[in-house]
Amino acid sequence: MSLMGKPILYSYWRSSCSWRVRIALNLKEIPYDIKPISLIKGGGEQHSNIFRDVNPMEHVPALQIDGHTLIESLNIMHYLEETRPQRPLMPQDVHKRAKVREICEVIASGIQPLQNLTVLIYVGEEKKKEWAQHWIQRGLRAVEKLLTASAGKYCVGDEISLADCCLIPQVFSARRFHVDLRPFPIALRIDRELENHPAFCAAHPSNQPDCPPEVTK
């Protein structure tokens, strides 16, 4: 990609990590192209030699931007924040910034990896739903506790932040695994608040070029 070319996001329609980055790109109004990477076709295109050169971890997302290739969703979002500070997704207040990072880390390190496709395949078909429900519920209990102290209209105060970019895809994943979300009223309220926001709608799995036609929102 040329230095001035449009960024290219390697993404899978239902990947919550890819979804986070799509939301951030949309909120910052950064035009980008999507290169779909199927996590299931032929055993997973992320395991191909070509994609391994893009991301040695064989995961999505990866973002080609400014002549560089970046991997790991939180790293990508912080890069966008640092290089394109207009339309900020981190608060100015140092304590609030720490709270945003807390929520992001709990979701990105403490929930999502444990219900990731690679882990669920290893756990096996018979146990994967129970496994995913357990770790999602455990993690969302921690998130809800953090939100009781930090939330305003959104996860941290009244401005959309990177924490919201992480929360919304995780709530979707919880529903996908039939997790009872009633114990998490603050997370549900924020999810409802953002479900019709244009940047979040455009990033939704059902609006991705690689979303199967039979899938509806």
VOBA-1610 file (N, C-alpha, C; in pm, whole numbers, padded with zeros to 5 digits, always signed):
BEGIN
Met+00085-00119+00000Met+00000+00000+00000Met+00088+00124+00000Ser+00055+00223-00079Ser+00132+00346-00082Ser+00108+00424+00046Leu+00200+00520+00074Leu+00188+00598+00196Leu+00058+00675+00201Met+00007+00715+00083Met-00113+00796+00079Met-00237+00714+00043Gly-00220+00582+00030Gly-00333+00498-00008Gly-00433+00484+00105Lys-00552+00438+00069Lys-00656+00415+00170Lys-00615+00296+00258Pro-00633+00307+00389Pro-00602+00194+00476Pro-00679+00068+00436Ile-00618-00047+00459Ile-00680-00175+00430Ile-00693-00252+00561Leu-00816-00291+00594Leu-00842-00368+00715Leu-00868-00513+00679Tyr-00784-00602+00728Tyr-00807-00745+00716Tyr-00905-00783+00826Ser-01021-00831+00787Ser-01134-00841+00880Ser-01216-00966+00850Tyr-01282-01018+00953Tyr-01384-01121+00938Tyr-01514-01064+00993Trp-01623-01084+00925Trp-01747-01015+00954Trp-01792-01029+01100Arg-01773-01148+01159Arg-01824-01174+01293Arg-01715-01165+01401Ser-01594-01133+01362Ser-01485-01119+01458Ser-01506-00995+01543Ser-01515-01011+01676Ser-01535-00896+01762Ser-01411-00806+01764Cys-01293-00865+01745Cys-01170-00784+01742Cys-01168-00696+01616Ser-01207-00753+01503Ser-01218-00672+01381Ser-01325-00565+01396Trp-01434-00602+01461Trp-01547-00511+01481Trp-01506-00388+01560Arg-01426-00407+01665Arg-01378-00294+01744Arg-01308-00192+01656Val-01219-00242+01571Val-01141-00152+01486Val-01230-00084+01382Arg-01326-00158+01328Arg-01419-00096+01233Arg-01493+00020+01298Ile-01539+00001+01423Ile-01609+00108+01493Ile-01518+00230+01508Ala-01395+00206+01553Ala-01302+00318+01574Ala-01273+00392+01444Leu-01250+00319+01337Leu-01227+00383+01207Leu-01348+00467+01167Asn-01466+00411+01188Asn-01589+00483+01150Asn-01608+00609+01236Leu-01586+00596+01367Leu-01603+00711+01455Leu-01506+00823+01420Lys-01387+00786+01379Lys-01287+00886+01341Lys-01302+00930+01194Glu-01400+00871+01126Glu-01430+00905+00986Glu-01307+00888+00897Ile-01239+00774+00917Ile-01124+00738+00835Ile-01171+00642+00726Pro-01168+00682+00601Pro-01208+00589+00494Pro-01111+00470+00488Tyr-01166+00351+00463Tyr-01081+00233+00456Tyr-01148+00128+00368Asp-01067+00037+00319Asp-01117-00078+00245Asp-01104-00203+00331Ile-01195-00297+00311Ile-01191-00423+00385Ile-01142-00535+00294Lys-01047-00611+00344Lys-01006-00735+00278Lys-01054-00849+00365Pro-01163-00915+00327Pro-01218-01021+00411Pro-01123-01140+00424Ile-01113-01191+00545Ile-01036-01312+00574Ile-01132-01409+00642Ser-01167-01516+00572Ser-01260-01613+00630Ser-01188-01698+00735Leu-01247-01704+00853Leu-01189-01785+00960Leu-01230-01931+00953Ile-01317-01964+00857Ile-01367-02101+00848Ile-01343-02167+00713Lys-01335-02088+00606Lys-01319-02145+00472Lys-01184-02217+00460Gly-01189-02343+00417Gly-01067-02419+00397Gly-00983-02435+00522Gly-01051-02440+00636Gly-00979-02451+00763Gly-00933-02318+00818Gly-00965-02209+00747Gly-00931-02076+00797Gly-00824-02009+00712Glu-00864-01902+00641Glu-00767-01831+00557Glu-00659-01761+00639Gln-00686-01741+00769Gln-00586-01676+00855Gln-00462-01762+00874His-00473-01892+00841His-00360-01982+00857His-00278-01997+00729Ser-00314-01924+00625Ser-00242-01935+00498Ser-00104-01870+00510Asn-00013-01913+00426Asn+00121-01854+00426Asn+00116-01706+00394Ile+00025-01668+00305Ile+00014-01528+00266Ile-00027-01443+00385Phe-00129-01488+00458Phe-00175-01406+00571Phe-00078-01413+00688Arg-00006-01523+00702Arg+00093-01533+00810Arg+00200-01426+00796Asp+00228-01386+00672Asp+00322-01277+00650Asp+00264-01143+00695Val+00131-01131+00692Val+00064-01010+00739Val+00057-01009+00891Asn+00014-01122+00950Asn+00001-01133+01095Asn+00053-01269+01139Pro+00172-01273+01199Pro+00229-01402+01241Pro+00143-01476+01343Met+00054-01406+01414Met-00035-01472+01509Met-00152-01542+01440Glu-00170-01518+01310Glu-00277-01582+01232Glu-00414-01547+01287His-00430-01421+01327His-00557-01369+01376His-00596-01246+01295Val-00725-01213+01295Val-00768-01082+01250Val-00802-00999+01374Pro-00790-00866+01364Pro-00765-00788+01243Pro-00616-00761+01224Ala-00587-00708+01105Ala-00460-00641+01076Ala-00497-00518+00995Leu-00422-00412+01013Leu-00451-00288+00942Leu-00325-00238+00874Gln-00335-00220+00742Gln-00229-00156+00667Gln-00262-00007+00657Ile-00174+00076+00712Ile-00201+00219+00720Ile-00069+00294+00730Asp-00059+00406+00662Asp+00060+00491+00669Asp+00187+00417+00631Gly+00176+00319+00542Gly+00293+00243+00501Gly+00336+00134+00597His+00253+00107+00699His+00285+00007+00800His+00173-00096+00809Thr+00206-00214+00861Thr+00106-00315+00894Thr+00102-00332+01044Leu-00016-00311+01102Leu-00034-00319+01247Leu-00126-00436+01281Ile-00099-00504+01392Ile-00184-00613+01438Ile-00225-00586+01583Glu-00323-00663+01630Glu-00382-00654+01765Glu-00474-00532+01773Ser-00600-00558+01803Ser-00703-00454+01791Ser-00678-00334+01882Leu-00640-00356+02009Leu-00617-00243+02098Leu-00498-00161+02051Asn-00394-00228+02006Asn-00278-00157+01953Asn-00318-00071+01834Ile-00398-00127+01745Ile-00442-00052+01626Ile-00524+00071+01668Met-00616+00052+01763Met-00701+00164+01803Met-00621+00274+01871His-00521+00236+01951His-00437+00338+02014His-00352+00411+01909Tyr-00308+00340+01807Tyr-00234+00405+01698Tyr-00323+00508+01629Leu-00446+00470+01601Leu-00538+00565+01538Leu-00559+00687+01626Glu-00569+00665+01757Glu-00590+00775+01851Glu-00469+00868+01855Glu-00350+00809+01849Glu-00228+00889+01858Glu-00196+00963+01729Thr-00229+00902+01616Thr-00196+00964+01487Thr-00308+01050+01431Arg-00429+01029+01480Arg-00545+01103+01432Arg-00629+01147+01552Pro-00573+01240+01630Pro-00637+01276+01758Pro-00768+01353+01743Gln-00797+01402+01623Gln-00927+01464+01603Gln-01036+01358+01619Arg-01152+01399+01666Arg-01260+01306+01704Arg-01205+01204+01805Pro-01158+01252+01919Pro-01090+01165+02016Pro-01179+01056+02073Leu-01116+00941+02099Leu-01185+00828+02161Leu-01123+00794+02296Met-01042+00885+02348Met-00989+00876+02484Met-01015+01009+02553Pro-01057+01006+02680Pro-01083+01130+02752Pro-00953+01208+02776Gln-00966+01337+02806Gln-00850+01418+02842Gln-00803+01387+02984Asp-00896+01361+03074Asp-00864+01335+03214Asp-00785+01204+03228Val-00674+01210+03300Val-00585+01094+03312Val-00654+00976+03380His-00732+01003+03485His-00802+00895+03554His-00906+00831+03464Lys-00979+00911+03389Lys-01079+00855+03297Lys-01013+00774+03187Arg-00896+00819+03142Arg-00823+00741+03040Arg-00788+00603+03094Ala-00745+00601+03221Ala-00713+00472+03283Ala-00836+00383+03292Lys-00952+00442+03320Lys-01076+00364+03328Lys-01115+00307+03193Val-01094+00385+03087Val-01119+00333+02952Val-01030+00212+02924Arg-00901+00226+02957Arg-00808+00116+02932Arg-00844-00007+03016Glu-00890+00013+03139Glu-00932-00099+03223Glu-01041-00181+03155Ile-01145-00114+03111Ile-01258-00184+03049Ile-01213-00254+02921Cys-01132-00184+02841Cys-01081-00246+02718Cys-01002-00372+02749Glu-00916-00366+02851Glu-00831-00481+02883Glu-00910-00598+02940Val-01008-00569+03024Val-01090-00678+03078Val-01158-00754+02965Ile-01210-00680+02867Ile-01278-00745+02755Ile-01179-00813+02662Ala-01074-00739+02624Ala-00981-00789+02522Ala-00887-00898+02575Ser-00861-00897+02706Ser-00770-00997+02764Ser-00840-01100+02850Gly-00951-01060+02915Gly-01015-01147+03011Gly-01140-01218+02965Ile-01196-01176+02851Ile-01319-01241+02801Ile-01297-01297+02661Gln-01272-01210+02566Gln-01271-01250+02425Gln-01177-01366+02392Pro-01053-01365+02443Pro-00965-01477+02406Pro-01016-01614+02450Leu-01093-01617+02559Leu-01142-01744+02613Leu-01262-01798+02537Gln-01325-01712+02455Gln-01437-01759+02372Gln-01405-01742+02224Asn-01276-01734+02196Asn-01229-01720+02058Asn-01247-01853+01983Leu-01259-01845+01853Leu-01284-01964+01770Leu-01178-02071+01792Thr-01052-02030+01799Thr-00944-02128+01817Thr-00961-02206+01947Val-00997-02136+02054Val-01016-02201+02184Val-01138-02293+02181Leu-01247-02245+02120Leu-01370-02326+02117Leu-01351-02454+02036Ile-01272-02448+01932Ile-01243-02569+01855Ile-01167-02669+01942Tyr-01073-02618+02021Tyr-00994-02705+02109Tyr-01082-02765+02219Val-01174-02684+02274Val-01263-02732+02381Val-01354-02842+02329Gly-01400-02827+02204Gly-01484-02929+02144Gly-01630-02889+02137Glu-01700-02945+02040Glu-01839-02907+02011Glu-01931-02927+02131Glu-01911-03035+02204Glu-02002-03070+02313Glu-01997-02969+02428Lys-01879-02913+02454Lys-01861-02829+02572Lys-01845-02680+02540Lys-01842-02644+02412Lys-01803-02507+02379Lys-01903-02402+02427Lys-02034-02433+02421Lys-02132-02335+02465Lys-02121-02309+02614Glu-02112-02416+02693Glu-02099-02402+02838Glu-01972-02326+02874Trp-01862-02360+02805Trp-01734-02293+02827Trp-01746-02143+02799Ala-01800-02108+02682Ala-01810-01968+02643Ala-01900-01892+02740Gln-02012-01950+02777Gln-02103-01883+02870Gln-02034-01854+03003His-01960-01951+03053His-01893-01934+03183His-01799-01814+03181Trp-01712-01807+03080Trp-01610-01701+03077Trp-01669-01566+03040Ile-01771-01565+02956Ile-01836-01438+02924Ile-01907-01383+03047Gln-01982-01467+03117Gln-02051-01422+03239Gln-01952-01371+03343Arg-01845-01444+03363Arg-01743-01404+03460Arg-01684-01268+03425Gly-01651-01250+03298Gly-01592-01125+03255Gly-01689-01009+03260Leu-01813-01033+03218Leu-01911-00925+03219Leu-01948-00882+03360Arg-01938-00973+03458Arg-01959-00932+03597Arg-01855-00826+03637Ala-01731-00846+03595Ala-01626-00749+03625Ala-01650-00618+03550Val-01689-00628+03423Val-01717-00508+03345Val-01830-00428+03408Glu-01937-00497+03446Glu-02053-00428+03505Glu-02012-00357+03634Lys-01927-00421+03714Lys-01878-00358+03837Lys-01800-00231+03805Leu-01716-00236+03704Leu-01640-00117+03664Leu-01734-00007+03613Leu-01837-00047+03540Leu-01930+00051+03483Leu-02011+00122+03591Thr-02035+00056+03704Thr-02111+00123+03810Thr-02040+00248+03859Ala-01908+00251+03848Ala-01830+00367+03893Ala-01796+00463+03780Ser-01788+00412+03656Ser-01735+00495+03547Ser-01839+00547+03449Ala-01952+00477+03438Ala-02045+00506+03328Ala-02121+00636+03350Gly-02141+00707+03239Gly-02239+00812+03230Gly-02337+00767+03125Lys-02345+00842+03018Lys-02426+00797+02904Lys-02361+00675+02838Tyr-02226+00673+02842Tyr-02150+00564+02780Tyr-02061+00498+02886Cys-01964+00419+02843Cys-01886+00341+02939Cys-01811+00428+03040Val-01752+00534+02991Val-01678+00626+03080Val-01728+00766+03053Gly-01815+00814+03140Gly-01869+00948+03123Gly-01969+00955+03009Asp-01977+01073+02950Asp-02080+01100+02850Asp-02027+01112+02708Glu-01902+01070+02687Glu-01843+01071+02553Glu-01808+00929+02513Ile-01830+00897+02386Ile-01793+00764+02335Ile-01642+00747+02339Ser-01598+00631+02383Ser-01454+00603+02396Ser-01422+00465+02339Leu-01294+00432+02344Leu-01251+00299+02301Leu-01318+00188+02382Ala-01356+00218+02506Ala-01425+00118+02587Ala-01557+00077+02523Asp-01629+00173+02466Asp-01755+00142+02398Asp-01730+00060+02272Cys-01617+00089+02205Cys-01581+00011+02086Cys-01562-00136+02121Cys-01515-00163+02243Cys-01494-00301+02287Cys-01622-00364+02344Leu-01700-00284+02416Leu-01818-00340+02484Leu-01924-00391+02387Ile-01957-00313+02287Ile-02069-00348+02200Ile-02048-00483+02130Pro-01931-00509+02069Pro-01911-00643+02011Pro-01918-00755+02114Gln-01874-00727+02238Gln-01877-00833+02339Gln-02019-00865+02382Val-02106-00765+02388Val-02247-00790+02419Val-02310-00876+02309Phe-02275-00846+02184Phe-02323-00926+02071Phe-02279-01072+02087Ser-02152-01093+02122Ser-02102-01229+02140Ser-02174-01299+02253Ala-02204-01226+02359Ala-02278-01286+02471Ala-02415-01335+02424Arg-02482-01256+02345Arg-02613-01298+02292Arg-02598-01420+02201Arg-02492-01421+02124Arg-02469-01533+02032Arg-02457-01665+02109Phe-02400-01659+02228Phe-02384-01780+02310Phe-02495-01793+02414His-02603-01716+02396His-02724-01726+02479His-02694-01702+02628Val-02609-01604+02654Val-02581-01564+02792Val-02697-01479+02843Asp-02741-01505+02964Asp-02844-01423+03028Asp-02781-01288+03064Leu-02827-01182+02999Leu-02767-01049+03017Leu-02841-00965+03121Arg-02944-01018+03182Arg-03019-00940+03280Arg-02935-00893+03399Pro-02832-00968+03440Pro-02750-00918+03552Pro-02658-00801+03515Phe-02663-00757+03388Phe-02570-00655+03342Phe-02646-00535+03284Pro-02727-00466+03366Pro-02816-00362+03313Pro-02743-00241+03256Ile-02628-00206+03311Ile-02556-00089+03259Ile-02500-00120+03121Ala-02441-00237+03106Ala-02389-00278+02974Ala-02502-00282+02872Leu-02619-00333+02911Leu-02733-00339+02819Leu-02783-00200+02782Arg-02784-00109+02879Arg-02829+00027+02850Arg-02737+00095+02750Ile-02607+00078+02767Ile-02510+00139+02674Ile-02524+00076+02536Asp-02546-00055+02532Asp-02567-00123+02405Asp-02689-00066+02332Arg-02799-00043+02405Arg-02918+00016+02344Arg-02892+00159+02298Glu-02813+00231+02376Glu-02782+00370+02344Glu-02708+00381+02210Leu-02626+00280+02180Leu-02538+00288+02063Leu-02584+00204+01945Glu-02691+00128+01961Glu-02728+00033+01855Glu-02767+00102+01724Asn-02813+00228+01732Asn-02852+00299+01610Asn-02754+00409+01572His-02641+00417+01642His-02539+00516+01606His-02479+00477+01470Pro-02469+00573+01375Pro-02423+00538+01239Pro-02290+00464+01235Ala-02193+00504+01316Ala-02061+00440+01312Ala-02069+00295+01360Phe-02153+00270+01459Phe-02169+00134+01511Phe-02252+00049+01415Cys-02354+00109+01356Cys-02436+00035+01257Cys-02352-00009+01138Ala-02269+00084+01086Ala-02187+00052+00968Ala-02086-00058+00998Ala-02044-00068+01124Ala-01946-00169+01162Ala-02008-00303+01197His-02141-00308+01210His-02210-00430+01253His-02181-00547+01158Pro-02168-00668+01210Pro-02141-00784+01123Pro-02236-00797+01004Ser-02363-00767+01025Ser-02460-00785+00916Ser-02438-00687+00802Asn-02357-00585+00824Asn-02330-00485+00720Asn-02192-00500+00657Gln-02129-00615+00677Gln-01996-00638+00622Gln-02003-00710+00487Pro-01906-00683+00400Pro-01910-00742+00265Pro-01902-00895+00264Asp-01845-00953+00370Asp-01832-01099+00375Asp-01939-01164+00462Cys-02039-01086+00506Cys-02148-01145+00584Cys-02232-01236+00494Pro-02256-01360+00534Pro-02338-01450+00452Pro-02478-01390+00429Pro-02531-01404+00309Pro-02658-01339+00276Pro-02775-01384+00362Glu-02765-01504+00420Glu-02878-01554+00500Glu-02879-01496+00641Val-02773-01425+00679Val-02764-01368+00813Val-02834-01232+00814Thr-02918-01213+00914Thr-02984-01082+00931Thr-02952-01030+01068Lys-02960-00900+01083Lys-02926-00836+01211Lys-03029-00873+01317
//
